[in-house]
Amino acid sequence: MDNKIEKHFIEFIQSEMQQDLAHDLNHVLRVVKTAKTLCASEGAKLEVVLPAAYLHDCFSFPKNHPDRAKSSKIAGDKALEFLASIDYPAKYFEAIHHAIVAHSFSAKIKPETLEAQIVQDADRLDALGAIGVARCIQVSSSLGVGLYDAEDPFSQNRELNDRQFTIDHFYTKLFKLKDTMNTQSAIVEAEKRTVFMKEYLTQLGAEI
């Protein structure tokens, strides 16, 4: 794809994204890189995957906002307006919109195309591994959430509560992501990243 078009995408998201530490330009660039890799290995249409990956977070409510689940629909609408403004081929619009809307975990929309599956996989892979650990801590810190419960850090004798303890989020959501991957390439990568995160908790436990 033309590098000039990718430059347009980057300029747009830099001006439009309501960035937080875990959903910044670097997050988008990592998702794009992963999506390109998955696209090549799975044989998907880059013309759909690339703009959807770049623009998937062009609008996002904060994590604790009551309308969080509507973010991806608003982002999809906003992305199509932008793509129309740069004369991107309209024949890809419906597929791009679906890929953006379906990427969201909170929207609970099943990705119906290979391209949408790839964008969802790429975004969810960025919540795993070393980056996933760092992003989880960034989001939790911004919401004033503590790292762990000193009395029971791994919730052996209490209810999980990721609104109070960051480590709990590993169990309530992050460790489950590997089972939501759509493509074979993403399944393999998610498993590797999840193993790393479990090793991180083992080390954390030893240090505590």
C-alpha positions, 0 to 999 in steps of 0.5 A, a space after each residue: 500500500 502507498 506510504 503516502 496513504 499510511 502517512 495520512 492515516 497517522 496524521 489523522 489519528 494523531 489529531 483525533 485520538 483522545 489518547 491515554 497512556 495505553 491507547 496512544 500512537 505506539 499502540 496503533 503502530 503495534 496493532 498495524 504491524 501485527 495486523 500486517 503480519 497476520 494479513 500476510 500469513 492468513 491471506 486477507 485483504 490489506 486494503 481493508 485490514 490496514 485502514 481498519 487497524 490504523 483507525 480502530 481507536 480514532 474515537 474511544 470513551 475512557 475505560 470507566 465511561 458508561 458508554 464505553 461499548 459504543 466507542 467502536 461504532 463511533 470510531 467506525 463512523 468517524 473513520 469512514 468520514 475521513 476515508 471519504 475525505 481522502 478519496 479512499 475506494 468506497 468499495 472497501 468502506 463496509 468491510 472497514 467499518 465492520 472490522 473497526 466496530 467488531 474489534 472492541 471487546 466491550 462491544 461484543 460483536 462477532 467479526 464476520 470477515 477474515 479482515 475483521 478477525 485479523 484486526 480484532 486479533 491484532 488489537 487483543 494481542 497488544 493486551 498480552 505479553 510484555 506490552 500487555 503487562 505494561 498497558 494493564 498497569 498504565 490503565 489501572 494506575 490512571 484509574 487509581 487502581 492498586 497493584 495487588 491485595 497485600 493479604 491475598 495477591 492472587 485471590 486464593 481466598 477472596 473474590 476477584 476485583 479488578 476495579 480494586 487490584 490490577 493483578 486481578 485483571 489478569 484473571 478476569 480478562 487477560 488470561 482469557 483472551 487467548 481463547 478468543 483469538 480467531 486466526 491460527 497465527 494469532 492463537 499461536 502468538 497469544 499462547 506464547 504471550 500468555 505464558 510470559 504473563 504467567 511467568 511474570 506473576 510467578 516472579 511477582 509472587 516470589 518478590 512479594 
